[in-house]
């Protein structure tokens, strides 16, 4: 089990920034690829960003590329999502996911999921 707890969501105006955090429990955090996904109202869950086990590789959805940055601190068992230049269409519940498989994470499988944190961007 890898319990995941997100934090950092909130209400922000368009053009603003937020930093999400996802804290994991356990001793094997570096064995998991980590990612962020989001689900907007009345829409399917979509991939946002992923980071490999030691952070050497990252991957982003086209919709957030250049605005969002994913990072991780394995010493703190935490993955982050820095979100800049936020747009109203970024409004969603953001969840982090962990998967021992990089391809599994990118496919949206995710062995473990957090409960999510709400991000609301006003126009």
C-alpha positions as MATLAB code, in Angstrom:
seq = 'XXXXXXXXXXXXXXXXXXXXXXXXXXXXXXXXXXXXXXXXXXXXXXXXXXXXXXXXXXXXXXXXXXXXXXXXXXXXXXXXXXXXXXXXXXXXXXXXXXXXXXXXXXXXXXXXXXXXXXXXXXX';
ca = [
       0.000    0.000    0.000;
       1.132    3.510   -0.819;
      -1.276    5.983    0.745;
      -1.233    9.276   -1.150;
      -2.480   12.594    0.199;
      -2.763   15.680   -1.994;
      -2.757   19.274   -0.817;
      -2.393   22.771   -2.210;
      -5.563   23.171   -4.209;
      -7.755   26.234   -4.008;
      -9.325   29.142   -5.837;
      -7.123   31.318   -8.008;
      -7.682   33.926  -10.700;
      -6.749   33.240  -14.296;
      -3.065   33.853  -14.821;
      -2.249   32.906  -11.260;
      -0.248   30.026   -9.831;
      -0.701   27.132   -7.454;
       1.603   24.407   -6.206;
       0.130   21.012   -5.490;
       1.828   18.472   -3.256;
       1.295   14.746   -2.940;
       2.763   13.052    0.106;
       3.263    9.310    0.127;
       3.740    6.924    2.998;
       6.099    3.993    3.012;
       9.735    3.286    2.301;
       9.544    2.467   -1.389;
       8.558    5.839   -2.848;
      11.476    5.862   -5.279;
      10.245    2.566   -6.717;
       7.189    4.281   -8.163;
       6.697    6.487  -11.144;
       4.422    9.312  -10.074;
       1.871   11.299  -11.961;
      -0.885   13.860  -11.802;
      -4.288   13.445  -13.390;
      -7.352   15.655  -13.342;
     -11.080   15.357  -13.792;
     -13.192   18.332  -14.718;
     -16.956   18.352  -14.183;
     -18.762   16.157  -16.698;
     -15.497   15.073  -18.288;
     -13.317   11.997  -18.254;
     -10.179   11.849  -16.161;
      -7.184   13.051  -18.128;
      -3.453   12.762  -17.782;
      -1.573   15.912  -16.749;
       2.059   15.069  -15.994;
       4.343   12.220  -14.957;
       7.797   11.867  -13.494;
      10.059    8.843  -13.413;
      11.473    7.137  -10.366;
      14.402    9.458   -9.680;
      13.040   12.412  -11.604;
      15.264   12.079  -14.641;
      12.338   11.947  -17.025;
       9.131   13.940  -17.173;
       6.183   13.914  -19.533;
       3.341   16.398  -19.955;
       0.000   16.664  -21.625;
       0.086   19.146  -24.495;
      -2.530   21.271  -22.741;
      -0.194   22.036  -19.812;
       3.230   21.912  -21.449;
       5.203   25.051  -20.718;
       2.887   26.065  -17.860;
       3.068   23.152  -15.407;
       6.158   21.537  -13.893;
       6.241   18.207  -12.102;
       9.015   17.412   -9.636;
       9.693   15.017   -6.808;
      11.713   14.859   -3.616;
      12.354   11.225   -2.766;
      13.847   12.156    0.602;
      10.471   13.654    1.542;
       8.320   11.069   -0.285;
       6.596   13.924   -2.074;
       5.748   14.838   -5.643;
       4.833   18.362   -6.667;
       2.963   20.056   -9.471;
       3.782   23.709  -10.005;
       1.003   25.276  -12.042;
       1.571   28.698  -13.612;
      -0.477   30.807  -16.007;
      -3.609   29.007  -14.911;
      -6.670   29.097  -17.141;
     -10.334   28.537  -16.322;
     -10.176   25.288  -18.289;
      -7.642   23.987  -15.760;
     -10.457   23.826  -13.204;
     -10.699   20.219  -12.009;
     -10.049   17.810   -9.189;
      -6.363   16.940   -9.345;
      -5.220   13.531   -8.148;
      -1.803   12.005   -7.869;
      -1.083    8.420   -8.777;
       1.735    5.964   -8.212;
       2.671    3.014  -10.365;
       5.755    0.799  -10.376;
       5.483    0.755  -14.158;
       6.214    3.911  -16.179;
       4.041    2.735  -19.035;
       1.329    1.702  -16.624;
       1.244    5.169  -15.125;
       1.096    6.886  -18.506;
      -1.752    4.641  -19.542;
      -3.707    5.866  -16.549;
      -3.731    2.560  -14.738;
      -2.086    3.728  -11.489;
      -1.750    1.204   -8.689;
      -2.456    3.837   -6.035;
      -4.464    7.036   -6.105;
      -5.011    9.950   -3.791;
      -8.416   11.407   -2.983;
      -7.768   14.542   -4.988;
      -7.650   18.268   -4.393;
      -9.916   20.833   -6.026;
      -8.402   23.528   -8.229;
     -10.728   26.292   -9.360;
      -9.578   29.014  -11.740;
     -11.837   32.019  -12.079;
     -11.928   34.175  -15.192;
];
